[in-house]
Amino acid sequence: MWFGDMSGWMFVGGFFMMLLWIALLVLIVWGIIKLVQREDSSSAKGKSNALDIAKERYAKGEITKAEFEQLKKDL
């Protein structure tokens, strides 16, 4: 009789183990998505920052218009 009562707890334990694995899988997928998004945004941010720096240098007179246009083409 005592072992019959344990089967219910084993089912509950198995259910929670399944929930643990699902939560772990969701966490891993979420982390990968965030990592990819961060890399995409940082590469786009780097390009806009370079263009902003070129604009500032042109505005300050550090580079000529031809140099600025060449930088824009390169970026």
N, CA, C and O of each residue as an XYZ file, in Angstrom:
300
protein
N       0.805     -1.196      0.000
C       0.000      0.000      0.000
C       0.856      1.272      0.000
O       0.524      2.244     -0.679
N       1.913      1.267      0.731
C       2.730      2.468      0.841
C       3.335      2.841     -0.505
O       3.436      4.023     -0.833
N       3.743      1.829     -1.298
C       4.329      2.120     -2.601
C       3.297      2.685     -3.567
O       3.651      3.453     -4.461
N       2.056      2.329     -3.412
C       0.999      2.862     -4.255
C       0.854      4.361     -4.065
O       0.551      5.082     -5.016
N       1.065      4.833     -2.854
C       0.987      6.267     -2.585
C       2.145      7.023     -3.229
O       1.996      8.199     -3.563
N       3.274      6.385     -3.405
C       4.458      7.042     -3.972
C       4.295      7.325     -5.466
O       4.943      8.229     -5.994
N       3.452      6.577     -6.143
C       3.322      6.777     -7.585
C       2.789      8.178     -7.898
O       3.170      8.775     -8.905
N       1.935      8.690     -7.063
C       1.431     10.052     -7.267
C       2.533     11.080     -7.135
O       2.595     12.027     -7.920
N       3.407     10.908     -6.154
C       4.517     11.838     -5.967
C       5.531     11.718     -7.097
O       6.144     12.711     -7.490
N       5.710     10.511     -7.618
C       6.646     10.338     -8.729
C       6.122     11.062     -9.967
O       6.899     11.631    -10.734
N       4.805     11.039    -10.161
C       4.210     11.762    -11.283
C       4.432     13.265    -11.118
O       4.794     13.956    -12.070
N       4.212     13.759     -9.908
C       4.404     15.193     -9.646
C       5.860     15.560     -9.855
O       6.159     16.594    -10.451
N       6.772     14.722     -9.370
C       8.197     14.984     -9.558
C       8.574     14.994    -11.029
O       9.350     15.843    -11.465
N       8.031     14.054    -11.799
C       8.301     14.020    -13.238
C       7.755     15.249    -13.946
O       8.381     15.778    -14.865
N       6.581     15.699    -13.510
C       5.984     16.901    -14.090
C       6.870     18.121    -13.837
O       7.110     18.919    -14.743
N       7.353     18.262    -12.604
C       8.214     19.399    -12.295
C       9.559     19.300    -13.006
O      10.140     20.322    -13.372
N      10.058     18.088    -13.205
C      11.307     17.918    -13.945
C      11.105     18.349    -15.398
O      11.981     18.980    -15.989
N       9.945     18.006    -15.971
C       9.640     18.414    -17.333
C       9.544     19.945    -17.413
O      10.046     20.548    -18.361
N       8.906     20.564    -16.429
C       8.816     22.027    -16.405
C      10.201     22.661    -16.290
O      10.464     23.698    -16.901
N      11.074     22.048    -15.519
C      12.437     22.551    -15.366
C      13.170     22.529    -16.705
O      13.823     23.507    -17.067
N      13.068     21.433    -17.436
C      13.740     21.329    -18.729
C      13.157     22.311    -19.740
O      13.898     22.900    -20.527
N      11.863     22.490    -19.727
C      11.238     23.451    -20.637
C      11.696     24.872    -20.302
O      12.017     25.654    -21.198
N      11.726     25.198    -19.021
C      12.177     26.532    -18.603
C      13.638     26.749    -18.983
O      14.008     27.841    -19.414
N      14.461     25.732    -18.829
C      15.870     25.841    -19.196
C      16.020     26.057    -20.701
O      16.826     26.880    -21.133
N      15.258     25.330    -21.488
C      15.306     25.480    -22.933
C      14.850     26.882    -23.356
O      15.468     27.504    -24.220
N      13.778     27.369    -22.750
C      13.278     28.719    -23.055
C      14.330     29.762    -22.680
O      14.528     30.729    -23.416
N      14.995     29.581    -21.565
C      16.029     30.518    -21.127
C      17.201     30.536    -22.099
O      17.731     31.603    -22.409
N      17.605     29.387    -22.576
C      18.715     29.320    -23.534
C      18.337     30.000    -24.842
O      19.129     30.769    -25.386
N      17.147     29.731    -25.354
C      16.701     30.353    -26.607
C      16.594     31.865    -26.434
O      17.003     32.618    -27.317
N      16.054     32.312    -25.316
C      15.939     33.758    -25.052
C      17.329     34.400    -25.008
O      17.524     35.488    -25.551
N      18.291     33.737    -24.368
C      19.647     34.278    -24.287
C      20.297     34.391    -25.652
O      20.972     35.379    -25.941
N      20.099     33.382    -26.499
C      20.670     33.430    -27.843
C      20.049     34.564    -28.650
O      20.756     35.277    -29.362
N      18.747     34.734    -28.544
C      18.073     35.821    -29.265
C      18.602     37.171    -28.813
O      18.884     38.033    -29.645
N      18.741     37.369    -27.504
C      19.253     38.645    -26.988
C      20.683     38.893    -27.442
O      21.045     40.026    -27.762
N      21.501     37.844    -27.474
C      22.890     37.983    -27.906
C      22.959     38.391    -29.367
O      23.760     39.255    -29.725
N      22.143     37.792    -30.211
C      22.133     38.134    -31.636
C      21.628     39.558    -31.836
O      22.174     40.295    -32.656
N      20.599     39.952    -31.100
C      20.077     41.313    -31.233
C      21.104     42.343    -30.793
O      21.217     43.409    -31.398
N      21.851     42.032    -29.746
C      22.855     42.970    -29.260
C      23.957     43.147    -30.294
O      24.417     44.268    -30.509
N      24.393     42.063    -30.941
C      25.428     42.160    -31.960
C      24.942     42.967    -33.149
O      25.700     43.761    -33.706
N      23.685     42.776    -33.550
C      23.130     43.532    -34.668
C      23.052     45.015    -34.341
O      23.406     45.852    -35.171
N      22.595     45.345    -33.148
C      22.444     46.752    -32.791
C      23.794     47.421    -32.598
O      23.944     48.602    -32.911
N      24.786     46.687    -32.087
C      26.095     47.302    -31.884
C      26.798     47.553    -33.208
O      27.509     48.549    -33.339
N      26.618     46.672    -34.199
C      27.240     46.909    -35.496
C      26.566     48.083    -36.198
O      27.249     48.885    -36.836
N      25.263     48.202    -36.098
C      24.561     49.340    -36.697
C      24.920     50.621    -35.960
O      25.055     51.681    -36.572
N      25.074     50.523    -34.652
C      25.427     51.687    -33.852
C      26.825     52.178    -34.203
O      27.063     53.385    -34.237
N      27.736     51.275    -34.461
C      29.101     51.640    -34.827
C      29.140     52.408    -36.130
O      29.919     53.351    -36.266
N      28.314     52.026    -37.091
C      28.279     52.729    -38.364
C      27.731     54.133    -38.186
O      28.279     55.078    -38.754
N      26.669     54.297    -37.418
C      26.107     55.629    -37.236
C      27.052     56.502    -36.422
O      27.135     57.708    -36.654
N      27.757     55.912    -35.481
C      28.709     56.693    -34.708
C      29.850     57.194    -35.580
O      30.299     58.329    -35.420
N      30.324     56.357    -36.502
C      31.407     56.778    -37.386
C      30.953     57.930    -38.275
O      31.702     58.879    -38.505
N      29.738     57.842    -38.766
C      29.209     58.920    -39.598
C      29.013     60.193    -38.774
O      29.276     61.291    -39.265
N      28.562     60.060    -37.546
C      28.407     61.222    -36.668
C      29.755     61.879    -36.396
O      29.869     63.105    -36.374
N      30.766     61.053    -36.190
C      32.111     61.599    -35.950
C      32.598     62.348    -37.186
O      33.185     63.424    -37.068
N      32.360     61.788    -38.372
C      32.766     62.460    -39.606
C      32.030     63.788    -39.755
O      32.623     64.787    -40.163
N      30.735     63.803    -39.424
C      29.960     65.052    -39.495
C      30.526     66.097    -38.540
O      30.643     67.271    -38.892
N      30.875     65.665    -37.337
C      31.441     66.604    -36.356
C      32.786     67.144    -36.830
O      33.069     68.335    -36.699
N      33.606     66.261    -37.377
C      34.912     66.706    -37.865
C      34.755     67.694    -39.018
O      35.505     68.666    -39.106
N      33.778     67.449    -39.908
C      33.526     68.367    -41.020
C      33.002     69.705    -40.495
O      33.399     70.769    -40.970
N      32.110     69.634    -39.513
C      31.553     70.867    -38.942
C      32.637     71.697    -38.250
O      32.589     72.927    -38.272
N      33.599     71.032    -37.645
C      34.682     71.749    -36.959
C      35.748     72.249    -37.930
O      36.615     73.038    -37.554
N      35.681     71.787    -39.180
C      36.676     72.206    -40.165
C      37.926     71.354    -40.150
O      38.937     71.738    -40.739
N      37.885     70.221    -39.502
C      39.058     69.353    -39.441
C      39.289     68.613    -40.759
O      40.419     68.248    -41.082
N      38.214     68.393    -41.517
C      38.338     67.731    -42.812
C      37.617     68.566    -43.858
O      36.722     69.349    -43.539
N      38.017     68.390    -45.111
C      37.398     69.141    -46.198
C      36.113     68.445    -46.644
O      35.803     67.334    -46.214
N      35.367     69.140    -47.527
C      34.131     68.563    -48.037
C      34.413     67.294    -48.840
O      33.664     66.322    -48.747
N      35.481     67.299    -49.622
C      35.838     66.123    -50.423
C      36.176     64.939    -49.505
O      35.783     63.803    -49.771
N      36.901     65.222    -48.436
C      37.245     64.152    -47.480
C      35.980     63.617    -46.794
O      35.837     62.414    -46.575
N      35.069     64.536    -46.463
C      33.819     64.130    -45.829
C      32.994     63.257    -46.766
O      32.460     62.227    -46.355
N      32.892     63.675    -48.031
C      32.136     62.882    -49.009
C      32.767     61.499    -49.192
O      32.055     60.504    -49.334
N      34.098     61.437    -49.191
C      34.770     60.140    -49.324
C      34.505     59.261    -48.099
O      34.323     58.051    -48.233
N      34.482     59.852    -46.935
C      34.171     59.089    -45.711
C      32.750     58.560    -45.757
O      32.496     57.422    -45.361
N      31.819     59.380    -46.239
C      30.430     58.922    -46.347
C      30.335     57.728    -47.290
O      29.622     56.766    -47.004
N      31.044     57.783    -48.405
C      31.017     56.663    -49.343
C      31.610     55.407    -48.714
O      31.097     54.304    -48.905
N      32.687     55.582    -47.968
C      33.365     54.436    -47.343
C      32.487     53.796    -46.246
O      32.506     52.582    -46.043
N      31.734     54.638    -45.559
C      30.891     54.114    -44.473
C      29.596     53.584    -45.041
O      28.747     53.099    -44.294
